């Protein structure tokens, strides 16, 4: 119990205990194997693996779009875009987000995402 209390305190102080990071990575692996990209992404973010989290969030968005859950897809894509990465990858995510925003009828948000993607590719 003391070790987990220390891990929680370190996490609150901005440092993650290696056991906590490892636990999140293992949970992410479990969810990936079971085809649950949204849950995997949450644990990858907590494990500090932004590139893998981005990929899982994009996969979660694709799954949400297939189910007609465009609001959730847009949320996953916005989160993925916020995790950084190389310009071409972020631009692709922003273009997917722009498409979701268009489906949602949110013209201003669509134009903002599209403009941000264009700026990354200049």
N, C-alpha and C positions, 0 to 999 in steps of 0.2 A: 504494500500500500504506500509506503514511504517513497518508493521509486516512482510510482505513478503521480504522487503529489508533487514531487520534484519536477517531473516531466511537464505537468500542467503549469507550474510556476515558471519554468523556463519558456514554455510556449507563450505565456502571457507577457513575458519580458522580451519577446521577440526572438528568442532562440528556441529551436525545436530540439528536443531530446532525441538522440538517434533511435531509441526504441519506438518512440512515437512515429517518427518518419518511416521506419521500417514497417510498423503496423499499418500505416496508411498505404504504403506501397503494396503490401500483401493483400489488403482489402481491395485495392484497385485491380490487382491481378485476378482476384476472385470474380469481381463484377465483370471484368473484360471477358473472362472465360464463359460466363453465363449470358453474354450478350446484353449487358446493362451499361451502355456507355455513359449515361448521365451520372449514375452512381460512381462509376469508375473515375469519371472526371473530377468529381468532388474530392475523392481521396487522393487523386494525383495532384490536385492543387494543394491540398494539405501536406502532401509529401514533398512539395517543392519542385515537381516535375512539370513545368509549364508547357514544354513542347508536347509531351504525351497527353496532358490535359486538354490542350487545344485540339488535338486530333480526336479525342473522345467527345469533346463538346460539338465538334462538327458532325461526328457520327450521330450523336444524340439529336442534333438539329435535323439531320436527314430523316431519322426515324420519326421524329415529331411531324415533319412535313408530310411524310407518307400517311400518317394517321389524321392529317388535317388539323393538327395542333400548331397553327402558324404562330400564335403568340408565344408558345413555349419554344418553338424553333428560333424565333427572333431573340429571345432571351439567351438561349445557348450560344448563338452566334455573336451577340454583343459581348458576352462574357469571354468567348474565345478571342475576339478581336482585342479585348483589353489585356490579354496575357502576353502581348508583345509578339516577338518573332521577326522573321525576315520580311522585308517589304512585299515581295510577291505573294507570300503565303497570307499575310494580313490583308492584302488587297483582294485576294480571292475570297476570303472570309467576309470582307466588307461588301463584296458584290453579292454574295449569297444573302447577307443581311438586307441589302437594298431590295432584293427580290421579295424577301419576306415582308418587308415594310410596304412594298407595292401591293402585295396580296392583302395586307391589313388595311389598305386604304390610307396609309399615313404618308402622304406625299412629301412633307417636310423632312421626315425621318429618312425616307427613301433617298431624297436628294442629298441629304447630309452624308449618308453611308456611301452613296455613289461618288460624291465629291471627295470624300476621304480616301476612297480606293484610287481614284484618279490621281490624287496628289502623291500617293505612295509610288505610283508607277511613272511619275515624271522624271 
